[in-house]
Amino acid sequence: MNQPFTAFTGTAPLDTFDETSRATFAASYPEIPHKLVHRLGMHPLMQLDALACLGESLPQRSVEYNRAALPIGLNGVKAPANGIGIGETIRNIGSTGSWAALKNIEQCPAYAELLADLLAELRPVIEARTGAMLKPQGFVFVTSPGGVTPYHFDPEHNILLQVMGSKVMTMFPAGDARFAPDETHEGYHTGGGRELFWRDELLPAGKQWSLSPGEALYVPVMSPHFVNNGSTASVSLSITWRSEWSFAEADARAFNGLLRRIGITPRAPGRWPASNRAKALAWRVYSKARGLR
């Protein structure tokens, strides 16, 4: 269940994003996908050996890795394991045919500092538009040539920075039940999975975003997407945060799931700037009373 989080404070900016990118972000956040340019470059924390060491140091719940030769939609099937450890998976990513995700990298102080610096650059725009920056988190994705990240959505505001290699993300409109049914949203926010069922007829509605080193992509909350890796190994850093709006939308979805279980067909929550306060408050009261928080 969603928990209250302390607002992010951040540290001094590194000017990783140039002035043009910050202006584009200010004009587009929080609902319009857009590309940015970054100067993260060959940061030592983003090198394969450093990431392998990070993966070996993180708790098991914060590491996910499997074979990279996957369909666009897993459609309920679990991704097959690659049969090797996380360190070997990352150090030899060019040949292991794998996909790896390092979650909540802010558990490591050096990566927490990097995440804080990056988000501090954008915090004034974020907080002017959607309020306090909540629950900052970082994720690193390391992918073998030709790997696929299957169709899914994410609950955070997200900027994906491409550090090494290339990839193409195919993104679909957020908040449209054609691409992510309301029932899937409701299930996710009450403890279910976030994987979506893929149908080939969805493809024409997706927009392709190509990413090369030095480019980044802003992905709005709950925008369905899948990713095709390029012909070389890839490293990407995802910097994410939540807002009270995103938590309210999530809690309204959870309350809709409750309504659906008692035979009511609820109206989907509104996208930003809708507050979704009434349903969010109702879910928070209900979940607290039931000991779900």
C-alpha positions in Angstrom: 0.0 0.0 0.0 1.1 3.6 -0.5 2.8 5.1 2.5 3.6 8.7 3.4 7.0 9.8 2.3 9.3 12.7 3.4 9.7 15.4 0.7 13.0 15.3 -1.2 15.6 17.9 -0.3 18.4 17.2 -2.8 21.8 18.7 -3.0 23.6 21.3 -5.2 23.0 20.8 -9.0 25.6 19.4 -11.3 24.2 21.0 -14.5 23.9 17.6 -16.1 20.9 18.9 -18.1 21.6 21.9 -20.3 19.5 25.1 -20.4 17.5 24.0 -23.4 16.6 20.7 -21.9 15.5 22.3 -18.6 13.3 24.7 -20.6 11.8 21.8 -22.6 11.1 20.0 -19.3 9.5 23.1 -17.8 7.2 23.4 -20.8 6.2 19.7 -20.9 6.1 18.4 -17.4 4.1 16.4 -16.1 2.0 15.0 -19.0 4.0 15.4 -22.3 6.7 12.9 -23.2 9.8 14.7 -24.5 13.6 14.2 -25.0 16.3 16.0 -23.1 20.1 16.1 -23.4 22.3 15.2 -20.5 26.0 15.4 -19.7 26.3 12.4 -17.4 28.7 10.9 -19.9 31.0 8.2 -18.8 30.4 8.7 -15.1 32.5 6.2 -13.0 29.4 5.0 -11.2 27.8 4.0 -14.5 30.6 1.7 -15.7 29.9 -2.0 -16.0 32.3 -3.1 -13.3 30.9 -0.5 -10.8 27.4 -1.6 -11.6 28.3 -5.3 -11.2 29.7 -4.5 -7.8 26.5 -2.5 -7.0 24.4 -5.4 -8.0 26.4 -7.8 -5.8 26.0 -5.5 -2.9 22.2 -4.8 -3.1 19.7 -7.0 -1.3 18.1 -9.7 -3.4 14.8 -7.9 -3.6 16.5 -5.0 -5.3 18.0 -7.1 -8.2 16.1 -8.5 -11.1 17.7 -10.3 -14.1 16.7 -12.7 -16.7 17.2 -13.7 -20.4 16.8 -10.7 -22.7 15.3 -12.5 -25.7 11.7 -11.9 -24.7 8.4 -11.1 -26.5 6.9 -7.6 -26.4 4.2 -9.0 -24.0 4.9 -11.7 -21.5 1.1 -11.9 -21.0 1.3 -13.6 -17.6 4.4 -15.8 -18.4 7.4 -15.3 -16.1 10.6 -14.3 -17.8 13.1 -17.2 -17.9 16.2 -17.0 -15.7 19.6 -16.7 -17.3 21.3 -19.2 -15.0 24.2 -17.0 -13.9 24.8 -14.5 -11.1 24.2 -10.7 -11.3 27.9 -9.8 -11.3 28.6 -12.0 -14.3 25.4 -10.9 -16.0 26.5 -7.3 -15.9 30.3 -7.6 -16.4 29.7 -9.7 -19.6 26.5 -8.1 -20.7 27.7 -8.0 -24.3 27.5 -11.8 -24.5 25.3 -13.0 -21.7 22.0 -12.4 -23.6 20.5 -10.9 -20.5 18.5 -8.0 -19.0 19.2 -6.7 -15.5 17.6 -4.1 -13.3 19.2 -2.7 -10.2 16.4 -1.2 -8.1 16.5 1.6 -5.5 20.2 2.3 -6.1 19.9 5.1 -3.6 20.5 2.4 -0.9 24.2 2.9 -1.8 25.4 6.3 -0.5 27.4 7.2 -3.7 24.4 6.5 -5.9 22.1 8.3 -3.5 24.3 11.4 -3.9 24.2 11.1 -7.7 20.4 10.7 -7.7 20.0 13.7 -5.4 22.2 15.9 -7.6 20.4 15.0 -10.8 16.9 15.6 -9.3 18.0 18.9 -7.6 18.5 20.4 -11.1 14.8 19.9 -11.9 13.2 20.3 -8.5 12.1 23.9 -8.9 10.1 23.1 -12.0 8.7 19.9 -10.5 7.6 21.4 -7.3 6.1 24.5 -9.0 3.9 22.2 -11.1 3.1 19.1 -9.0 4.1 20.0 -5.5 6.8 18.5 -3.2 9.1 15.9 -4.8 8.4 12.6 -3.0 10.1 9.2 -2.8 13.1 9.8 -5.1 14.3 6.5 -6.5 16.9 5.4 -9.0 17.0 2.3 -11.2 19.8 1.1 -13.6 19.0 -1.1 -16.6 21.8 -3.1 -18.2 20.7 -5.0 -21.4 22.4 -7.3 -23.9 22.3 -6.5 -27.7 18.8 -7.1 -29.0 17.2 -7.4 -25.6 13.5 -6.5 -25.0 11.9 -5.0 -22.0 8.3 -6.2 -22.2 5.1 -4.1 -22.2 4.4 -2.5 -18.8 3.7 0.7 -17.0 5.4 2.5 -14.0 3.8 4.6 -11.2 6.5 7.2 -11.0 7.4 10.4 -12.9 10.5 9.1 -14.7 13.4 10.4 -16.8 15.4 7.6 -18.5 19.0 8.7 -19.2 20.8 6.7 -21.9 24.5 6.2 -20.9 25.8 3.4 -23.1 24.5 1.8 -26.3 21.1 2.6 -27.8 17.5 1.6 -27.5 14.0 2.5 -28.8 11.1 2.9 -26.4 7.6 2.6 -27.9 5.3 4.5 -25.7 1.5 4.7 -25.6 -0.8 7.4 -24.2 -1.2 7.4 -20.4 -4.7 7.1 -18.9 -6.2 5.4 -22.0 -7.9 2.2 -21.1 -7.3 0.8 -24.6 -3.6 0.3 -23.7 -3.9 -0.3 -19.9 -7.3 -1.4 -18.7 -8.8 0.2 -15.6 -9.0 -3.2 -13.9 -5.2 -3.6 -14.4 -4.5 -0.3 -12.8 -6.8 -1.1 -9.9 -5.2 -4.5 -9.4 -1.7 -3.1 -9.4 -2.5 -0.5 -6.8 -3.9 -3.2 -4.5 -0.9 -5.4 -4.7 -1.0 -7.0 -8.2 1.5 -6.8 -11.0 2.1 -4.1 -13.5 2.7 -6.2 -16.6 0.2 -5.5 -19.4 -1.2 -8.0 -21.9 0.0 -7.2 -25.4 -2.0 -7.4 -28.6 -0.4 -6.6 -32.0 -3.2 -4.3 -33.0 -2.0 -1.8 -30.3 1.3 -1.1 -32.2 0.1 1.6 -34.6 -0.9 3.8 -31.6 2.6 3.7 -30.1 5.2 6.4 -30.6 8.8 5.4 -31.0 11.5 7.3 -29.1 15.1 6.4 -30.0 17.8 7.0 -27.4 21.5 7.3 -27.9 24.2 8.1 -25.3 23.7 11.6 -24.0 20.0 11.6 -24.6 17.2 11.2 -22.1 13.4 10.7 -22.2 10.7 11.9 -19.8 8.0 9.2 -19.4 4.8 10.4 -17.7 3.2 8.4 -14.9 1.6 5.2 -16.0 2.5 5.6 -19.7 2.5 2.0 -21.1 5.7 1.2 -23.0 8.1 -1.5 -24.2 11.8 -1.2 -25.1 13.9 -2.7 -27.8 17.6 -2.6 -27.2 20.1 -1.8 -30.0 22.9 -3.9 -31.5 25.3 -3.2 -28.6 25.1 -3.6 -24.9 23.1 -0.8 -23.1 23.2 1.0 -19.8 20.4 3.3 -18.8 19.7 5.2 -15.6 16.1 5.9 -14.6 15.6 8.8 -12.1 12.1 8.8 -10.6 10.0 10.6 -8.1 6.4 10.7 -6.9 4.0 13.6 -6.3 0.9 14.0 -4.1 -1.0 14.0 -7.4 0.5 10.6 -8.4 -0.3 9.1 -5.0 -3.8 10.5 -5.2 -4.3 8.9 -8.6 -3.0 5.6 -7.3 -5.3 5.6 -4.3 -8.3 6.6 -6.4 -7.6 3.6 -8.6 -7.4 1.4 -5.5 -10.8 2.7 -4.3 -12.2 2.1 -7.8 -11.2 -1.5 -7.4 -13.1 -1.7 -4.1 -16.2 -0.2 -5.9 -15.9 -2.7 -8.7 -15.8 -5.6 -6.3 -19.2 -4.6 -4.9 -20.8 -4.3 -8.4 -20.2 -0.7 -9.2 -18.6 0.3 -12.5 -16.5 3.4 -11.4 -15.3 6.3 -13.5 -11.5 6.3 -14.0 -9.6 9.0 -12.1 -8.7 12.1 -14.0 -5.2 12.8 -15.2 -3.2 15.9 -14.0 -4.3 18.5 -12.9 -7.3 16.6 -11.5 -6.8 16.2 -7.8 -8.8 12.9 -7.3 -9.0 13.9 -3.7 -12.4 12.4 -2.8 -11.6 8.8 -3.9 -8.1 9.0 -2.7 -9.2 10.1 0.8 -11.9 7.4 0.8 -9.3 4.8 0.1 -6.9 6.1 2.7 -9.6 6.0 5.3 -10.7 2.5 4.3 -7.2 1.1 4.1 -6.2 2.6 7.5 -9.3 1.1 9.1 -8.5 -2.3 7.6 -4.9 -2.1 8.6 -3.7 -2.2 5.0 -1.3 0.8 5.3 
